[in-house]
Amino acid sequence: MNQHHQVKSIVIAGGGTAGWMAAAKCSQHFAKTDIKITLVESSEIGTVGVGEATIPTLRRFYQSLGMSDADVMRKTSATVKLGIEFKDWYKPDSSFIHPFGLFGHAANGIHFHHYWLKLKTLGDTSKLEEYSLGIALARANRFDFPSPTPSSPLSVFDWALHFDAGKFAMLMRDYALKNKVQHIDAKIESVQLNPDNGFIQSLRLDNHMELHADLFIDCTGFNGLLIKGALNTGYEDWSQWLLCDRALAVQSELVGEPAARTVSKAHPAGWQWKIPLQHRQGNGHVYASQFMDDAEAEAILLRHIDGKVLHAPRKFKFTAGRRAQAWNKNCIAIGLAAGFLEPLESTSIALIETGIEKICGSFPAPYFSQNNIDYFNQVTATEWERIRDFIILHYKINQRTDSEFWQYCRTMSLPDTLQQKIDAYQERGELLHFPWEIFHPDSWLAIYSGFNIYPKNYDKNVDRMNPEYLQQSLTAMRKSIADAVASVPTHREFINAFCKTDVV
């Protein structure tokens, strides 16, 4: 029998970005029910709080709560993110951009890159990135809102934010508190389990309170006090493919104009991020400790920061992977408690969002069963593995020969799901897209082309198009993009007109 477990109360353990996002969305979702939501966090315990780059899904998340782009950007000192520039990843002195948008114009059910590949055989030397408006805007450091009714796929691009994650958490907190979420400032001292079924029964706090609930959401970060500490839930270790296991993070003064893109610069045993906000810059170095010690990693990080450093770098240790069960008994892990993937593609907050969405989707009625748990875990595992594969791709197809780390990454074996994708692309130019993927085919295309990986063959149906007409069409596409970029304000002009921050 698939027993139903009634939910009349929810306790969210931990605040920060994950906890308060969960509180805000759940308070909206359960607003018309009698379910009581409580968040417990300790102001004495800091949050990791390094994630300042996002992907476009975040904008949909806060818009669903009734918040506007202008308001969120102003209150979080945000800048625009059109994509990620990867410096030195393919080879030293190389650069390419992974945009939030499309390449070219598909026709006759055939993806654009097949037409571009055909054009290359005719002697054309244009680069694939010249057919992306998102990339062109990012390189020119210009921005304006995408057209709500684009005249062609060439006009289609999306955007995200660089923001102060701590300020965003406060926005979520304010929303949740207005929606009657109870907030308790205390440390969790112990977790009590029900002796009959092993479910979490209550949390004992250092203020002598005991919090009982029917459902617990673990947002306690790497510690995983509930999902790991109390329920001893296992962990899928992916460090065989993702070797980086350390990170250093530091903020610095902003020098020059803020870029409308994140910069990821490869180093001998990892990579460094550069994330501009309106009032400062976020920096970090993600690296593999088996190939580089902490002192060298810190020296490299500081050497590649332009402005004055505002504090000592903070150190983090992690193991790439995910919780074997994101939902175990009556506990659901969100954020770092659910697992960790390095922030190469800014997916940490996106995985918080999708986790929260799946929680809400699991409760059309105020109860859950083992079927809900099993489905949640199946989808979550798949989603994490799809992102894992996308991140591994960045390392696998590098052509750097300057360090043992990069050479190891190039020769390592791959998960079958990733090898299948690479083979399909290289053999026939097919961009496989699986269920529960955050990154769409054009994102994969951006990475392949950035590393100079192209298919052996293009779709022969392209040969039906007159070569002269094909040449003229692609020339017109490039001109259309160049004209569009020239008419757009600079990134700074956009910020000053639309969302200049009033807080620092």
C-alpha positions in Angstrom: 0.0 0.0 0.0 1.3 3.4 -1.0 0.7 5.3 2.3 -0.2 9.0 2.2 1.6 11.3 4.6 -0.4 14.3 5.6 1.5 17.7 5.5 0.2 20.4 7.9 3.5 21.9 8.7 6.8 22.5 6.9 10.1 23.4 8.5 12.9 24.9 6.3 16.3 24.3 8.0 18.8 27.0 7.0 18.4 30.4 5.3 20.7 31.9 2.7 19.7 31.9 -0.9 18.3 28.4 -0.9 16.3 28.6 2.3 14.7 32.0 1.6 13.9 31.1 -2.0 12.2 28.0 -0.8 10.3 29.9 1.8 9.2 32.6 -0.6 7.9 30.2 -3.3 6.4 27.7 -0.9 4.6 30.5 0.9 3.1 31.5 -2.4 2.2 27.9 -3.4 0.6 27.0 -0.1 -1.0 30.4 0.5 -4.6 29.0 0.2 -4.0 26.1 2.5 -3.6 25.8 6.3 0.0 24.6 6.0 2.3 26.4 8.4 5.8 27.2 7.2 8.7 27.9 9.5 12.3 28.8 8.6 15.0 28.3 11.2 18.5 29.8 10.7 21.2 31.1 13.0 22.5 34.6 12.4 25.8 33.3 13.9 26.3 30.9 11.0 27.4 32.5 7.7 26.3 31.3 4.3 28.6 30.3 1.5 27.2 33.1 -0.6 29.6 33.1 -3.5 27.1 32.6 -6.3 26.6 35.9 -8.1 26.1 34.7 -11.7 22.8 33.2 -12.8 21.1 31.9 -15.9 17.8 33.2 -17.3 15.6 30.9 -15.3 16.2 33.1 -12.3 14.3 35.9 -13.9 11.3 33.7 -14.4 11.5 32.6 -10.8 11.2 36.1 -9.3 8.8 37.2 -11.9 6.5 34.4 -10.7 6.6 36.1 -7.3 5.5 39.4 -8.9 8.9 41.0 -8.9 10.2 43.0 -11.8 13.6 43.0 -13.5 14.1 46.7 -12.6 13.3 46.3 -9.0 15.4 43.2 -8.4 18.4 44.6 -10.3 18.2 47.9 -8.4 18.0 46.2 -5.0 20.7 43.6 -5.7 23.2 45.9 -7.5 22.8 43.7 -10.5 24.4 43.9 -14.0 23.3 42.1 -17.2 24.7 38.7 -18.1 24.4 37.8 -21.8 26.6 34.6 -21.4 30.0 33.4 -20.3 33.3 34.2 -22.0 35.7 31.3 -21.8 39.3 32.5 -22.0 42.2 30.1 -22.6 40.0 27.0 -22.3 40.5 25.7 -25.8 44.1 26.8 -26.0 46.1 29.6 -24.3 45.1 33.0 -25.8 41.8 31.7 -27.1 38.3 33.1 -26.3 34.8 32.1 -27.1 31.4 33.0 -25.6 28.5 30.7 -24.6 25.5 32.9 -25.1 21.9 32.8 -23.9 20.5 32.6 -27.4 20.4 31.0 -30.9 22.8 30.7 -33.7 21.6 31.8 -37.1 18.3 30.8 -38.7 17.1 27.2 -39.0 15.4 26.3 -42.2 13.4 23.3 -43.6 13.7 21.6 -40.2 17.5 21.7 -40.3 19.6 23.4 -37.6 21.5 26.4 -38.8 25.0 25.0 -38.2 24.5 22.5 -41.1 24.1 25.5 -43.5 27.2 27.1 -42.0 29.2 23.9 -42.4 28.2 23.7 -46.0 29.3 27.3 -46.5 32.7 26.4 -45.1 33.2 23.8 -47.8 32.6 26.6 -50.3 35.5 28.6 -48.9 33.6 31.0 -46.5 35.7 32.0 -43.5 33.0 33.5 -41.3 32.9 32.2 -37.7 29.8 30.6 -36.2 29.7 33.2 -33.5 29.1 35.9 -36.1 25.5 34.5 -36.4 24.6 35.1 -32.7 23.1 38.4 -31.6 23.8 37.4 -28.0 27.5 37.0 -28.6 27.7 40.2 -30.7 26.0 42.2 -27.9 28.3 40.7 -25.2 31.5 41.4 -27.2 30.3 45.0 -27.8 29.2 45.3 -24.2 25.8 46.6 -25.2 22.3 45.7 -24.1 18.7 46.4 -24.4 15.6 44.2 -23.8 15.0 41.5 -26.4 12.0 42.1 -28.6 8.8 40.5 -27.2 7.8 39.8 -30.8 11.1 39.0 -32.6 10.9 39.3 -36.4 13.2 36.4 -36.9 15.3 33.9 -34.9 18.2 36.2 -35.4 16.6 38.6 -32.9 16.1 35.9 -30.3 18.4 36.0 -27.2 17.9 35.8 -23.5 19.7 37.3 -20.5 20.4 36.8 -16.8 21.9 38.7 -13.9 25.1 39.1 -12.0 23.9 40.1 -8.6 24.6 40.3 -4.9 23.3 36.9 -3.7 23.0 38.1 -0.1 20.8 41.0 -1.1 18.7 38.7 -3.2 18.2 36.4 -0.2 16.9 39.4 1.7 14.4 40.1 -1.0 13.2 36.5 -0.8 13.1 36.8 3.0 11.0 40.0 2.9 8.5 38.3 0.6 8.3 35.2 2.7 7.8 37.1 5.9 5.0 39.1 4.4 3.5 35.8 3.4 3.4 34.7 7.0 6.4 32.4 7.1 7.6 32.2 10.7 11.3 33.0 11.2 13.3 31.6 14.1 16.9 32.7 14.7 18.5 29.8 16.5 21.0 26.9 15.9 19.9 23.4 15.3 21.4 21.3 18.1 20.0 17.9 17.3 17.5 16.1 15.0 15.0 13.7 16.5 13.8 10.7 14.5 10.5 8.9 14.8 11.5 5.4 16.1 8.8 3.7 14.2 9.5 4.9 10.6 12.8 6.8 10.7 11.1 10.0 9.6 12.4 13.3 11.1 10.2 14.1 14.0 11.6 17.4 15.3 14.5 19.8 15.5 15.9 20.7 18.9 17.3 24.3 18.9 19.8 26.0 21.2 17.0 28.3 22.5 15.3 25.3 24.0 12.6 25.1 21.4 11.6 21.9 19.7 10.3 22.3 16.2 7.9 19.5 15.0 6.9 19.3 11.3 5.5 16.9 8.8 8.0 17.9 6.0 11.5 19.2 6.4 13.5 21.1 3.7 17.2 20.9 4.3 19.0 24.1 3.2 21.9 23.7 5.6 24.5 23.8 2.9 27.5 21.4 2.7 26.8 20.2 6.2 23.5 18.6 5.2 22.4 18.5 8.9 19.2 16.7 8.1 19.7 14.8 4.9 23.2 13.6 5.7 23.7 14.1 9.4 20.4 12.7 10.6 19.2 10.4 7.8 22.7 9.3 6.6 21.7 9.6 3.0 24.5 8.5 0.6 26.3 10.6 -1.9 27.2 10.0 -5.6 30.8 11.1 -6.0 31.6 12.5 -9.5 35.2 13.5 -8.8 36.5 10.9 -11.3 35.3 13.3 -14.1 35.2 16.6 -12.2 38.6 16.9 -10.6 38.3 20.4 -9.1 37.6 20.1 -5.3 38.7 23.5 -3.9 37.6 27.1 -4.4 38.8 30.5 -3.3 36.5 33.5 -3.4 37.2 37.2 -2.9 35.6 40.5 -3.8 37.4 43.4 -5.3 36.8 47.0 -6.4 35.3 47.3 -9.9 37.8 48.7 -12.4 36.4 50.1 -15.6 33.0 49.4 -17.1 31.1 46.3 -15.9 31.0 43.6 -18.6 27.7 42.2 -19.7 29.1 38.7 -19.4 30.8 36.4 -16.9 34.4 35.7 -17.6 35.9 32.2 -16.9 39.7 32.1 -17.4 41.5 28.8 -17.4 44.5 28.3 -15.2 47.0 25.4 -15.0 44.8 23.3 -12.6 41.3 24.9 -12.9 39.8 28.3 -13.7 39.0 31.7 -12.4 35.7 33.6 -12.5 35.2 37.3 -12.8 31.7 38.6 -12.1 31.0 42.3 -12.3 28.3 44.0 -10.1 27.4 47.7 -10.2 29.6 48.4 -7.2 32.2 45.7 -7.0 33.5 42.6 -8.7 33.3 39.0 -7.6 36.3 36.7 -8.2 37.2 33.1 -7.5 39.5 30.3 -8.4 38.2 26.8 -8.7 41.0 24.2 -8.8 42.1 20.6 -8.3 44.1 20.1 -5.1 45.9 17.0 -6.4 47.4 19.3 -9.1 47.9 22.5 -7.2 48.4 23.5 -3.6 46.3 26.2 -1.8 49.1 28.8 -1.7 49.8 28.6 -5.4 46.1 28.8 -6.1 45.7 31.9 -4.0 48.7 33.6 -5.6 47.3 32.9 -9.1 43.9 34.2 -8.1 45.2 37.5 -6.7 47.6 38.0 -9.6 44.7 38.1 -12.0 42.5 40.6 -10.2 42.5 44.1 -11.5 41.2 46.2 -8.6 41.9 46.4 -4.9 41.0 43.2 -3.0 38.4 44.0 -0.3 39.0 41.1 2.1 41.1 37.9 2.5 40.0 35.1 0.1 37.6 32.6 1.6 38.4 28.9 1.1 35.9 26.1 0.3 36.3 22.4 -0.1 33.8 20.3 -2.0 33.3 17.0 -3.7 31.5 17.2 -7.0 28.4 15.0 -7.0 24.8 14.8 -5.7 22.9 13.3 -2.8 21.9 9.7 -3.7 18.3 10.7 -2.7 17.4 14.3 -2.7 14.1 13.3 -1.0 14.6 10.8 1.8 11.6 9.9 4.0 10.1 13.3 4.9 13.2 15.4 4.2 14.0 17.2 0.9 17.5 18.6 0.3 17.8 21.9 -1.7 21.0 23.7 -2.7 24.4 22.6 -1.4 22.7 20.0 0.9 21.5 18.3 -2.3 25.0 18.2 -4.0 27.6 20.4 -5.6 28.6 21.1 -9.2 31.3 23.7 -9.7 29.8 27.1 -10.8 31.3 26.9 -14.3 27.9 27.4 -15.9 26.2 29.2 -13.0 23.8 26.3 -12.3 23.8 26.4 -8.5 20.9 28.8 -8.1 19.1 27.2 -11.1 19.2 23.9 -9.3 17.7 25.5 -6.3 14.9 26.9 -8.5 14.1 23.5 -10.1 14.2 21.8 -6.7 11.7 24.2 -5.3 9.5 23.9 -8.4 9.5 20.1 -8.0 8.5 20.4 -4.4 5.6 22.6 -5.3 4.7 20.3 -8.1 4.7 17.3 -5.7 1.9 18.9 -3.6 -1.2 19.5 -5.6 -2.8 18.2 -2.4 -1.3 18.5 1.2 0.1 15.0 1.4 2.8 12.9 -0.2 3.5 9.2 -0.8 6.4 7.0 -1.8 5.4 7.5 -5.4 6.0 11.3 -5.1 9.4 10.6 -3.5 10.5 8.2 -6.2 9.5 10.4 -9.0 11.2 13.5 -7.4 14.4 11.5 -7.0 14.3 10.1 -10.5 13.9 13.5 -12.1 16.4 15.2 -9.8 19.1 12.6 -10.5 18.5 13.0 -14.3 18.6 16.7 -14.1 21.9 16.8 -12.1 23.5 14.2 -14.5 22.6 16.3 -17.6 24.3 19.3 -16.1 27.3 17.2 -15.0 27.8 16.0 -18.6 27.7 19.5 -19.9 30.3 20.7 -17.5 32.6 17.6 -18.1 32.4 18.5 -21.8 34.3 21.8 -21.2 37.2 19.9 -19.7 37.3 16.8 -22.0 37.6 18.7 -25.4 40.3 21.1 -24.3 43.5 21.3 -26.5 45.9 22.7 -23.8 49.2 21.0 -23.5 50.7 23.1 -20.7 49.8 21.1 -17.6 49.2 17.6 -16.3 45.6 18.6 -15.2 44.4 19.6 -18.7 46.1 16.6 -20.3 44.4 14.3 -17.8 41.0 15.8 -18.5 41.5 15.3 -22.3 42.2 11.6 -21.9 39.7 10.7 -19.2 36.8 8.2 -19.9 33.3 9.7 -20.0 29.8 8.8 -18.8 28.0 6.9 -21.5 25.3 9.6 -21.8 28.0 12.2 -22.7 29.9 10.0 -25.0 26.6 9.3 -26.9 26.1 13.1 -27.4 29.6 13.7 -28.6 29.5 10.8 -31.0 26.2 12.0 -32.5 27.5 15.4 -33.0 30.9 14.5 -34.5 29.5 11.8 -36.8 26.4 13.6 -38.2 26.1 17.0 -36.6 23.2 15.9 -34.5 22.6 17.9 -31.2 20.9 15.3 -29.0 18.5 16.8 -26.4 17.4 14.6 -23.6 14.5 15.2 -21.1 15.2 17.3 -18.0 18.1 19.3 -19.6 18.6 22.9 -18.6 20.9 23.6 -21.5 19.5 23.5 -25.0 21.1 22.4 -28.2 22.5 25.8 -29.1 24.4 25.8 -25.7 26.1 22.6 -26.7 26.8 24.0 -30.1 28.5 27.0 -28.5 30.8 24.8 -26.5 31.7 22.5 -29.4 32.5 25.3 -31.7 34.4 27.2 -29.0 36.7 24.2 -28.7 36.9 23.9 -32.5 35.0 20.6 -32.6 32.9 20.2 -35.8 31.0 17.3 -37.3 32.5 15.1 -40.0 29.4 15.6 -42.1 26.6 18.1 -42.5 23.0 17.2 -43.4 23.0 16.5 -47.1 19.5 18.0 -47.5 21.3 21.4 -47.2 22.7 20.7 -50.8 19.2 21.4 -52.1 19.7 25.1 -51.5 21.4 27.1 -54.2 24.9 27.9 -53.0 24.7 31.5 -54.2 21.5 32.0 -52.3 23.0 30.4 -49.2 26.0 32.7 -49.4 23.7 35.8 -49.8 21.5 34.7 -46.9 24.3 34.2 -44.5 25.9 37.5 -45.5 22.6 39.2 -44.8 22.3 37.5 -41.4 25.7 38.9 -40.4 24.8 42.4 -41.5 21.4 42.2 -39.7 23.2 41.4 -36.4 25.8 44.1 -36.8 23.1 46.7 -37.5 21.1 45.6 -34.5 24.1 45.9 -32.2 25.0 49.4 -33.4 21.5 50.6 -32.4 21.6 49.4 -28.8 22.7 51.3 -25.7 25.9 50.5 -23.9 25.6 48.2 -20.9 26.4 51.2 -18.6 23.8 53.4 -20.3 21.2 50.7 -19.9 22.0 50.3 -16.1 21.9 54.1 -15.5 18.6 54.4 -17.3 16.9 51.3 -16.0 18.2 49.9 -12.8 21.0 52.0 -11.2 21.4 50.8 -7.7 20.6 53.0 -4.7 22.4 50.7 -2.2 26.0 49.5 -1.8 
